[in-house]
Amino acid sequence: MLTAPKFIFFTDFDGTITLQDSNDFLTDNIGYGTERRKAMNKECLEDRMTFAETFTDMMDSVTKPYNECIQYLVDNIKLDPHFAEFYEWAQANNVPVVVLSSGMEPIIKALLKTLIGPEAEKMQVLGNYVVPRDGKSIDEEGGWKIAYRHPESGFAHDKSVCLRQYSSLPEGERPTMFYAGDGVSDLSAARETDLLFAKKGRDLVTYCARENVPFTVFDDWSSILAKCKVIVGGKSTAQDAAKEGWEAYKSGQAGVPPAKETTK
């Protein structure tokens, strides 16, 4: 990989690189279940609770030993079938891929190694941590808890902090920044990049439309790869692509019903 890349691709992990959200999968199947988890997501999306509050609530409901949690996810979580092709293209075209996740780094690294292979070690992963509870080991029942990268932030891992390290660079040094995500953990990153890829039908589309954040919609990583090839190849711009998301949303093609416009 060459230095000083002109483009960098930042991405969420759960439900974006993978087909399932590993944290939701744990909560739904060996934690307190789907109904409460969805209720917590809604509380966050509607600004009644912070992401950190709702995510702590979810993870505290999962008490199995941590090594068993990792193996459970390795056995069940699947990769988006087009991500490996995207990652191969990115490496060949000097587009670093950086995972910014509100999940747990040990789980993400274990899943990437299993799903992609040794090449995954070249991918930078920034997430939250796992620590033992007092007097316990993480690999015993009820022995672990999540520790946040940015405990002072309601986002738990404030992805915008990392993104601003690049977005604040002077013109001529600043790379074009892409970001892909799907849900409430991506809200802190939504305004910080040149082109936000929001997964069709997910909460991030709703947020971007409500907050007037430019975005484009993706179904899977094949559509991300196609759009990146055009932009990196100089045949289009991130700004042009961002306009498409709003048009898709207004026409009902973004997978969520468009909000009704109010008249004054």
N, C-alpha and C positions, 0 to 999 in steps of 0.2 A: 504493500500500500504506500503510495506516495504521500509526501507531506503537503500541507497547505491545500486541502481539497477545496474545490469550488462549490461542492454540494455536500451536505451531511443529512442523513436520514435518521431521525429520532423516532422511536416507536414504543408504544405500550406493548405489553406482552400478553396478558390474559384476555382472551376473546378477540385479540387482534392478530398476533402471530399464531396463536392456537385457536382451535375451533370452539373450545370451551374455556370458561374462566376457571382457573384452578382453585381460586379462593372461594368462588361460588360453589364449585363442585364439592369442596370439603364441607362447606357450611350446609349445603342442601342434603348431603348424604350421610355425614357423620357428625354434623353439628346440629343446630336447632331447626333446620329445615328451610324450605323454599319460601313459605308464606312470610315468616318474620324477616328473612333476608330481603325480600322484595320490598317489604314495608320500610326497612332501614334505607334501602336505595332511594326510595321516594322521599323520605325525610331529608336526605342529603341533597337530592336534586332540587327540592323546593326550599332549600336554605333554612330548614328548621333545626338541623343538626349538622355538625361538620363531618367531613369524610373521616377524619381520625376517630371521632366518637362512634360512628356507625361501624367502621371497620374493626375497631377494637371489640365492639359488641359481638360481631360475627366471629372473629378469631377466638375469642374467649370461650365460645360454645364448642370448639373443637378441642378435645382433651386427649385424643390418642397420642402415643409417643411420636415424636417428630420423625424418626426414621421410618415409622410405619406410614405416616402421612405422605412422605416423599415417595415411597414405593407404591402406595395406592394411586398417586397421581401419575407416576411413570407408567403404570399399567393401564390407565384410562384416558389420559389427555392426548389429543391428536393435534398434529400440526396442520395449519392451512396448507393444502396440497400444492400451492404455488409459491410458498415462501422460499423454499430452497432454491428455486430458479431465480427469484428476485435477489437473494443473497449472493448467489454466484455472479449475477450480472453486476451487482454493486461492488464486489471485490475487484472485478475485472475493469471497472470504470472509475476507480478511486472515489467511491462514494461510501464513506464510513457509515456503518450501521450501529447506532447506540440505543440500547434498551433502557428506557426510563419507566420504572414500574413502581406501583404502590404495593406490589406483592413482596414476597420474601426472596432475597437473593439466592439462598441455598436451593430453594425449590426451582427457581428459574434456571439456574446453571445446570442442575441435574436434568431438567426436562430438555434444555437445548442440546446438551451432550447426547442424550438418548435419541432425540428426534432428528438432529442434523449431523452429529458426529464430531470428530476432533476439530473441524473447521470452526465450530461454534465458539471455541476458546478465543478466537480473534475478535469476537464481538464484545464490546464493553457493556457491562450490565450494572446499572445503578438502581438499587431498590432499597427496601427496608431490611432490618436485621431480625435475628431470632436469638433470644437469651433465655437462660434457665430461670425458673421461678426459685424463690429463696429455698435453699436446702434440697434442691432437686436437680436432676439431670434432664436435659431436653428429651432424652430418649426413654423417658418413663411416663406413665399415665399422669396427665395434668402437669407435666414438668416444664412446659415451654410457654413463652408469650412473645408477642411481636414487640420490637423496639424500633421506633421511627427514626428515619434519617434526619428529619426536621421536626423534632417534638414540639417546638414552639409554634408550628404552623398547623392550622386546621386541616391542611391538605395532607399532613403526615409526612409525605415526601413531596415537597413543593417542586414540581418538575420545572417550573419557570425559572428557578434559581440556576439550574444547569444551562437552560436554554439562553438565558441572558448573558452568560459568559461569551457566547458567540454573537448574539444579536446586538450586543453593545460594541462590537469591534468597529473600527473606522471603515468607511467605504474604501473598497479596494482590498481589504483583508477579510471582510465579513463574507462567509459563504452563504449560498442560498440554502435555507433550512426547511426541510420537510418534516412533518410529524403525522403519524397514523395512530388513531385511537378509536375507542368505542363507547366509553361510558363516563361515569361520574369521577373516576380517578384521573381523568384527563382534563378536567376543567381548568386546572392551574396552567396547563400548557397551551390551551386553546388559542390564546391571543398572541403567542410569542413567536410563531413561525411564519414563513412566507406562504406556505401551502399546507393546510390541514386536511388530511384525509380522514373523514368521519365514516364509520361503518354504517352501511344502509340499515335503517330500521332501529337503530340503537339510540340510547339516551343522549349521546354527544350531538347527534343531528338536531334534536330538539333544543338543546342548550345553545348551539351555534346560531340557530334561526332566531331564538328568543333574544339573544344578546348581540345580534348583528355581527357575528364573527365570521369572516370569509372562510369558506370551506368547500371541498368537493367530496362527493360520495364515492365509496368503493364497496364492491361486493366481496371481493377476495383479492389476494395479492397479484393476480394476473392483471387486474385493472390498474393497480398501483404501478406495476412494472411498465405497462403500456404508456401510462401518462408520464412517468419519470423518463423513459427513453426519449419521448418527444421533447421534454423540457431540457434535459441534459444535452440532447442533440441540437438544441438551438432552434427548433421548429415551432416552439410555443413558449409561453412564460408562465410562471407560477401565478401571476395576477390574472391571466386569461383563464386558467384552470379554476381559480377560486370563484369566478363568476358563475361557473356551471352549477355549483352546489346550490346556490340560492334559486336558480331557475328550476333545478330538479325538485327542490323542496316546494316551491310555489305550485308546480304542476302535479304534485303528489307522487313523484317518482323517487323520493328519498326514503321511502319505507315507513314514514310517520305522517299522520294527517296534518296538513298545514293549518296553523292557527287562523281563525277567522279574523279578517281585518275589521277594525272598528272604525266607524265614521264619527267625525267630530261635529 
